[in-house]
Amino acid sequence: MHTSDPDCPFCEIVQRDDPDAREVYRDEHVVAFFPTEPAVLGHTMVVPRGHVPDIWSLPEETSAHLARATVRLAAAVRGAVEPEGLNIIQSNGEAATQTVFHLHVHLVPRWASDAMGPIWPEETDYTEQAKDQMQDRVRQACREMHEND
């Protein structure tokens, strides 16, 4: 059974309570629709049908369905709009620009001349020592995760 949040706009779309939603796909696990203000035409969002606020709350079984649907919908967007490229964006938390706290994946078709612009900084100035320290921290977290499986 899918859970929902009565205050969540994406749960409204999942429950077909938003008459303005431009839905393009639905199955027993996900719903895909256009955002109200698309970055480019063809911009599609994929959400799990159950209310999941972010990736840290995403059950692994749900993640498998979401990933499969994302790959299939990426192919559909490619066939429909013939982009030069595609960004797949999934943000978590306000600092990462998440504004609706129902996990969602953006499929953003891209063209060299679109208004999106680059999504990465041109360069960074992290020291080799800082990168090595971060590598050690993430490796340790991965070991701990594996030990808890």
MODELLER restraints for C-alpha pairs under 7 A, 6 or more apart:
rsr = mdl.restraints
at = mdl.atoms
rsr.add(forms.Gaussian(group=physical.xy_distance, feature=features.Distance(at['CA:2:A'], at['CA:49:A']), mean=6.39, stdev=0.5))
rsr.add(forms.Gaussian(group=physical.xy_distance, feature=features.Distance(at['CA:2:A'], at['CA:50:A']), mean=4.36, stdev=0.5))
rsr.add(forms.Gaussian(group=physical.xy_distance, feature=features.Distance(at['CA:3:A'], at['CA:50:A']), mean=4.85, stdev=0.5))
rsr.add(forms.Gaussian(group=physical.xy_distance, feature=features.Distance(at['CA:3:A'], at['CA:51:A']), mean=5.49, stdev=0.5))
rsr.add(forms.Gaussian(group=physical.xy_distance, feature=features.Distance(at['CA:4:A'], at['CA:11:A']), mean=5.78, stdev=0.5))
rsr.add(forms.Gaussian(group=physical.xy_distance, feature=features.Distance(at['CA:4:A'], at['CA:50:A']), mean=5.92, stdev=0.5))
rsr.add(forms.Gaussian(group=physical.xy_distance, feature=features.Distance(at['CA:4:A'], at['CA:51:A']), mean=4.87, stdev=0.5))
rsr.add(forms.Gaussian(group=physical.xy_distance, feature=features.Distance(at['CA:5:A'], at['CA:11:A']), mean=6.28, stdev=0.5))
rsr.add(forms.Gaussian(group=physical.xy_distance, feature=features.Distance(at['CA:5:A'], at['CA:51:A']), mean=6.39, stdev=0.5))
rsr.add(forms.Gaussian(group=physical.xy_distance, feature=features.Distance(at['CA:10:A'], at['CA:102:A']), mean=6.59, stdev=0.5))
rsr.add(forms.Gaussian(group=physical.xy_distance, feature=features.Distance(at['CA:11:A'], at['CA:51:A']), mean=6.66, stdev=0.5))
rsr.add(forms.Gaussian(group=physical.xy_distance, feature=features.Distance(at['CA:12:A'], at['CA:18:A']), mean=5.67, stdev=0.5))
rsr.add(forms.Gaussian(group=physical.xy_distance, feature=features.Distance(at['CA:13:A'], at['CA:21:A']), mean=6.46, stdev=0.5))
rsr.add(forms.Gaussian(group=physical.xy_distance, feature=features.Distance(at['CA:14:A'], at['CA:31:A']), mean=6.37, stdev=0.5))
rsr.add(forms.Gaussian(group=physical.xy_distance, feature=features.Distance(at['CA:14:A'], at['CA:49:A']), mean=5.89, stdev=0.5))
rsr.add(forms.Gaussian(group=physical.xy_distance, feature=features.Distance(at['CA:21:A'], at['CA:33:A']), mean=6.83, stdev=0.5))
rsr.add(forms.Gaussian(group=physical.xy_distance, feature=features.Distance(at['CA:22:A'], at['CA:33:A']), mean=5.35, stdev=0.5))
rsr.add(forms.Gaussian(group=physical.xy_distance, feature=features.Distance(at['CA:22:A'], at['CA:34:A']), mean=5.44, stdev=0.5))
rsr.add(forms.Gaussian(group=physical.xy_distance, feature=features.Distance(at['CA:23:A'], at['CA:32:A']), mean=5.89, stdev=0.5))
rsr.add(forms.Gaussian(group=physical.xy_distance, feature=features.Distance(at['CA:23:A'], at['CA:33:A']), mean=4.02, stdev=0.5))
rsr.add(forms.Gaussian(group=physical.xy_distance, feature=features.Distance(at['CA:23:A'], at['CA:34:A']), mean=6.51, stdev=0.5))
rsr.add(forms.Gaussian(group=physical.xy_distance, feature=features.Distance(at['CA:24:A'], at['CA:32:A']), mean=5.66, stdev=0.5))
rsr.add(forms.Gaussian(group=physical.xy_distance, feature=features.Distance(at['CA:24:A'], at['CA:33:A']), mean=5.24, stdev=0.5))
rsr.add(forms.Gaussian(group=physical.xy_distance, feature=features.Distance(at['CA:25:A'], at['CA:31:A']), mean=5.73, stdev=0.5))
rsr.add(forms.Gaussian(group=physical.xy_distance, feature=features.Distance(at['CA:25:A'], at['CA:32:A']), mean=4.96, stdev=0.5))
rsr.add(forms.Gaussian(group=physical.xy_distance, feature=features.Distance(at['CA:25:A'], at['CA:33:A']), mean=6.91, stdev=0.5))
rsr.add(forms.Gaussian(group=physical.xy_distance, feature=features.Distance(at['CA:26:A'], at['CA:32:A']), mean=6.31, stdev=0.5))
rsr.add(forms.Gaussian(group=physical.xy_distance, feature=features.Distance(at['CA:29:A'], at['CA:48:A']), mean=5.89, stdev=0.5))
rsr.add(forms.Gaussian(group=physical.xy_distance, feature=features.Distance(at['CA:29:A'], at['CA:49:A']), mean=5.53, stdev=0.5))
rsr.add(forms.Gaussian(group=physical.xy_distance, feature=features.Distance(at['CA:29:A'], at['CA:65:A']), mean=6.41, stdev=0.5))
rsr.add(forms.Gaussian(group=physical.xy_distance, feature=features.Distance(at['CA:30:A'], at['CA:46:A']), mean=6.67, stdev=0.5))
rsr.add(forms.Gaussian(group=physical.xy_distance, feature=features.Distance(at['CA:30:A'], at['CA:47:A']), mean=5.48, stdev=0.5))
rsr.add(forms.Gaussian(group=physical.xy_distance, feature=features.Distance(at['CA:30:A'], at['CA:48:A']), mean=4.38, stdev=0.5))
rsr.add(forms.Gaussian(group=physical.xy_distance, feature=features.Distance(at['CA:30:A'], at['CA:49:A']), mean=4.95, stdev=0.5))
rsr.add(forms.Gaussian(group=physical.xy_distance, feature=features.Distance(at['CA:30:A'], at['CA:66:A']), mean=6.64, stdev=0.5))
rsr.add(forms.Gaussian(group=physical.xy_distance, feature=features.Distance(at['CA:31:A'], at['CA:46:A']), mean=5.83, stdev=0.5))
rsr.add(forms.Gaussian(group=physical.xy_distance, feature=features.Distance(at['CA:31:A'], at['CA:47:A']), mean=5.51, stdev=0.5))
rsr.add(forms.Gaussian(group=physical.xy_distance, feature=features.Distance(at['CA:31:A'], at['CA:48:A']), mean=6.50, stdev=0.5))
rsr.add(forms.Gaussian(group=physical.xy_distance, feature=features.Distance(at['CA:31:A'], at['CA:49:A']), mean=6.35, stdev=0.5))
rsr.add(forms.Gaussian(group=physical.xy_distance, feature=features.Distance(at['CA:32:A'], at['CA:44:A']), mean=6.60, stdev=0.5))
rsr.add(forms.Gaussian(group=physical.xy_distance, feature=features.Distance(at['CA:32:A'], at['CA:45:A']), mean=5.37, stdev=0.5))
rsr.add(forms.Gaussian(group=physical.xy_distance, feature=features.Distance(at['CA:32:A'], at['CA:46:A']), mean=4.33, stdev=0.5))
rsr.add(forms.Gaussian(group=physical.xy_distance, feature=features.Distance(at['CA:32:A'], at['CA:47:A']), mean=6.35, stdev=0.5))
rsr.add(forms.Gaussian(group=physical.xy_distance, feature=features.Distance(at['CA:33:A'], at['CA:44:A']), mean=5.58, stdev=0.5))
rsr.add(forms.Gaussian(group=physical.xy_distance, feature=features.Distance(at['CA:33:A'], at['CA:45:A']), mean=5.40, stdev=0.5))
rsr.add(forms.Gaussian(group=physical.xy_distance, feature=features.Distance(at['CA:33:A'], at['CA:46:A']), mean=6.76, stdev=0.5))
rsr.add(forms.Gaussian(group=physical.xy_distance, feature=features.Distance(at['CA:34:A'], at['CA:43:A']), mean=6.09, stdev=0.5))
rsr.add(forms.Gaussian(group=physical.xy_distance, feature=features.Distance(at['CA:34:A'], at['CA:44:A']), mean=4.68, stdev=0.5))
rsr.add(forms.Gaussian(group=physical.xy_distance, feature=features.Distance(at['CA:34:A'], at['CA:45:A']), mean=5.98, stdev=0.5))
rsr.add(forms.Gaussian(group=physical.xy_distance, feature=features.Distance(at['CA:35:A'], at['CA:44:A']), mean=6.70, stdev=0.5))
rsr.add(forms.Gaussian(group=physical.xy_distance, feature=features.Distance(at['CA:35:A'], at['CA:45:A']), mean=6.65, stdev=0.5))
rsr.add(forms.Gaussian(group=physical.xy_distance, feature=features.Distance(at['CA:39:A'], at['CA:116:A']), mean=6.82, stdev=0.5))
rsr.add(forms.Gaussian(group=physical.xy_distance, feature=features.Distance(at['CA:42:A'], at['CA:77:A']), mean=6.61, stdev=0.5))
rsr.add(forms.Gaussian(group=physical.xy_distance, feature=features.Distance(at['CA:42:A'], at['CA:81:A']), mean=6.64, stdev=0.5))
rsr.add(forms.Gaussian(group=physical.xy_distance, feature=features.Distance(at['CA:42:A'], at['CA:109:A']), mean=6.41, stdev=0.5))
rsr.add(forms.Gaussian(group=physical.xy_distance, feature=features.Distance(at['CA:43:A'], at['CA:107:A']), mean=5.67, stdev=0.5))
rsr.add(forms.Gaussian(group=physical.xy_distance, feature=features.Distance(at['CA:43:A'], at['CA:108:A']), mean=4.64, stdev=0.5))
rsr.add(forms.Gaussian(group=physical.xy_distance, feature=features.Distance(at['CA:43:A'], at['CA:109:A']), mean=6.25, stdev=0.5))
rsr.add(forms.Gaussian(group=physical.xy_distance, feature=features.Distance(at['CA:44:A'], at['CA:106:A']), mean=5.87, stdev=0.5))
rsr.add(forms.Gaussian(group=physical.xy_distance, feature=features.Distance(at['CA:44:A'], at['CA:107:A']), mean=5.10, stdev=0.5))
rsr.add(forms.Gaussian(group=physical.xy_distance, feature=features.Distance(at['CA:44:A'], at['CA:108:A']), mean=6.63, stdev=0.5))
rsr.add(forms.Gaussian(group=physical.xy_distance, feature=features.Distance(at['CA:45:A'], at['CA:104:A']), mean=6.31, stdev=0.5))
rsr.add(forms.Gaussian(group=physical.xy_distance, feature=features.Distance(at['CA:45:A'], at['CA:105:A']), mean=5.44, stdev=0.5))
rsr.add(forms.Gaussian(group=physical.xy_distance, feature=features.Distance(at['CA:45:A'], at['CA:106:A']), mean=4.59, stdev=0.5))
rsr.add(forms.Gaussian(group=physical.xy_distance, feature=features.Distance(at['CA:45:A'], at['CA:107:A']), mean=6.09, stdev=0.5))
rsr.add(forms.Gaussian(group=physical.xy_distance, feature=features.Distance(at['CA:46:A'], at['CA:70:A']), mean=6.77, stdev=0.5))
rsr.add(forms.Gaussian(group=physical.xy_distance, feature=features.Distance(at['CA:46:A'], at['CA:104:A']), mean=5.54, stdev=0.5))
rsr.add(forms.Gaussian(group=physical.xy_distance, feature=features.Distance(at['CA:46:A'], at['CA:105:A']), mean=5.09, stdev=0.5))
rsr.add(forms.Gaussian(group=physical.xy_distance, feature=features.Distance(at['CA:46:A'], at['CA:106:A']), mean=6.61, stdev=0.5))
rsr.add(forms.Gaussian(group=physical.xy_distance, feature=features.Distance(at['CA:47:A'], at['CA:103:A']), mean=6.24, stdev=0.5))
rsr.add(forms.Gaussian(group=physical.xy_distance, feature=features.Distance(at['CA:47:A'], at['CA:104:A']), mean=4.66, stdev=0.5))
rsr.add(forms.Gaussian(group=physical.xy_distance, feature=features.Distance(at['CA:47:A'], at['CA:105:A']), mean=6.57, stdev=0.5))
rsr.add(forms.Gaussian(group=physical.xy_distance, feature=features.Distance(at['CA:48:A'], at['CA:66:A']), mean=6.45, stdev=0.5))
rsr.add(forms.Gaussian(group=physical.xy_distance, feature=features.Distance(at['CA:51:A'], at['CA:102:A']), mean=5.98, stdev=0.5))
rsr.add(forms.Gaussian(group=physical.xy_distance, feature=features.Distance(at['CA:52:A'], at['CA:58:A']), mean=6.11, stdev=0.5))
rsr.add(forms.Gaussian(group=physical.xy_distance, feature=features.Distance(at['CA:52:A'], at['CA:102:A']), mean=5.36, stdev=0.5))
rsr.add(forms.Gaussian(group=physical.xy_distance, feature=features.Distance(at['CA:52:A'], at['CA:103:A']), mean=5.63, stdev=0.5))
rsr.add(forms.Gaussian(group=physical.xy_distance, feature=features.Distance(at['CA:53:A'], at['CA:101:A']), mean=4.74, stdev=0.5))
rsr.add(forms.Gaussian(group=physical.xy_distance, feature=features.Distance(at['CA:53:A'], at['CA:102:A']), mean=4.26, stdev=0.5))
rsr.add(forms.Gaussian(group=physical.xy_distance, feature=features.Distance(at['CA:53:A'], at['CA:103:A']), mean=5.21, stdev=0.5))
rsr.add(forms.Gaussian(group=physical.xy_distance, feature=features.Distance(at['CA:54:A'], at['CA:92:A']), mean=5.66, stdev=0.5))
rsr.add(forms.Gaussian(group=physical.xy_distance, feature=features.Distance(at['CA:54:A'], at['CA:101:A']), mean=6.63, stdev=0.5))
rsr.add(forms.Gaussian(group=physical.xy_distance, feature=features.Distance(at['CA:54:A'], at['CA:102:A']), mean=6.38, stdev=0.5))
rsr.add(forms.Gaussian(group=physical.xy_distance, feature=features.Distance(at['CA:54:A'], at['CA:103:A']), mean=4.76, stdev=0.5))
rsr.add(forms.Gaussian(group=physical.xy_distance, feature=features.Distance(at['CA:55:A'], at['CA:92:A']), mean=6.72, stdev=0.5))
rsr.add(forms.Gaussian(group=physical.xy_distance, feature=features.Distance(at['CA:55:A'], at['CA:103:A']), mean=6.59, stdev=0.5))
rsr.add(forms.Gaussian(group=physical.xy_distance, feature=features.Distance(at['CA:74:A'], at['CA:107:A']), mean=6.59, stdev=0.5))
rsr.add(forms.Gaussian(group=physical.xy_distance, feature=features.Distance(at['CA:83:A'], at['CA:109:A']), mean=5.48, stdev=0.5))
rsr.add(forms.Gaussian(group=physical.xy_distance, feature=features.Distance(at['CA:83:A'], at['CA:110:A']), mean=5.62, stdev=0.5))
rsr.add(forms.Gaussian(group=physical.xy_distance, feature=features.Distance(at['CA:83:A'], at['CA:111:A']), mean=6.02, stdev=0.5))
rsr.add(forms.Gaussian(group=physical.xy_distance, feature=features.Distance(at['CA:84:A'], at['CA:110:A']), mean=5.81, stdev=0.5))
rsr.add(forms.Gaussian(group=physical.xy_distance, feature=features.Distance(at['CA:84:A'], at['CA:111:A']), mean=5.10, stdev=0.5))
rsr.add(forms.Gaussian(group=physical.xy_distance, feature=features.Distance(at['CA:85:A'], at['CA:109:A']), mean=5.98, stdev=0.5))
rsr.add(forms.Gaussian(group=physical.xy_distance, feature=features.Distance(at['CA:85:A'], at['CA:110:A']), mean=4.80, stdev=0.5))
rsr.add(forms.Gaussian(group=physical.xy_distance, feature=features.Distance(at['CA:85:A'], at['CA:111:A']), mean=6.38, stdev=0.5))
rsr.add(forms.Gaussian(group=physical.xy_distance, feature=features.Distance(at['CA:86:A'], at['CA:107:A']), mean=6.81, stdev=0.5))
rsr.add(forms.Gaussian(group=physical.xy_distance, feature=features.Distance(at['CA:86:A'], at['CA:108:A']), mean=5.51, stdev=0.5))
rsr.add(forms.Gaussian(group=physical.xy_distance, feature=features.Distance(at['CA:86:A'], at['CA:109:A']), mean=4.42, stdev=0.5))
rsr.add(forms.Gaussian(group=physical.xy_distance, feature=features.Distance(at['CA:86:A'], at['CA:110:A']), mean=5.21, stdev=0.5))
rsr.add(forms.Gaussian(group=physical.xy_distance, feature=features.Distance(at['CA:87:A'], at['CA:107:A']), mean=5.98, stdev=0.5))
rsr.add(forms.Gaussian(group=physical.xy_distance, feature=features.Distance(at['CA:87:A'], at['CA:108:A']), mean=5.01, stdev=0.5))
rsr.add(forms.Gaussian(group=physical.xy_distance, feature=features.Distance(at['CA:87:A'], at['CA:109:A']), mean=6.44, stdev=0.5))
rsr.add(forms.Gaussian(group=physical.xy_distance, feature=features.Distance(at['CA:88:A'], at['CA:105:A']), mean=6.77, stdev=0.5))
rsr.add(forms.Gaussian(group=physical.xy_distance, feature=features.Distance(at['CA:88:A'], at['CA:106:A']), mean=5.54, stdev=0.5))
rsr.add(forms.Gaussian(group=physical.xy_distance, feature=features.Distance(at['CA:88:A'], at['CA:107:A']), mean=4.86, stdev=0.5))
rsr.add(forms.Gaussian(group=physical.xy_distance, feature=features.Distance(at['CA:88:A'], at['CA:108:A']), mean=6.32, stdev=0.5))
rsr.add(forms.Gaussian(group=physical.xy_distance, feature=features.Distance(at['CA:89:A'], at['CA:105:A']), mean=5.81, stdev=0.5))
rsr.add(forms.Gaussian(group=physical.xy_distance, feature=features.Distance(at['CA:89:A'], at['CA:106:A']), mean=4.97, stdev=0.5))
rsr.add(forms.Gaussian(group=physical.xy_distance, feature=features.Distance(at['CA:89:A'], at['CA:107:A']), mean=6.72, stdev=0.5))
rsr.add(forms.Gaussian(group=physical.xy_distance, feature=features.Distance(at['CA:90:A'], at['CA:104:A']), mean=6.29, stdev=0.5))
rsr.add(forms.Gaussian(group=physical.xy_distance, feature=features.Distance(at['CA:90:A'], at['CA:105:A']), mean=4.81, stdev=0.5))
rsr.add(forms.Gaussian(group=physical.xy_distance, feature=features.Distance(at['CA:90:A'], at['CA:106:A']), mean=6.26, stdev=0.5))
rsr.add(forms.Gaussian(group=physical.xy_distance, feature=features.Distance(at['CA:91:A'], at['CA:97:A']), mean=6.38, stdev=0.5))
rsr.add(forms.Gaussian(group=physical.xy_distance, feature=features.Distance(at['CA:91:A'], at['CA:98:A']), mean=5.33, stdev=0.5))
rsr.add(forms.Gaussian(group=physical.xy_distance, feature=features.Distance(at['CA:92:A'], at['CA:98:A']), mean=5.47, stdev=0.5))
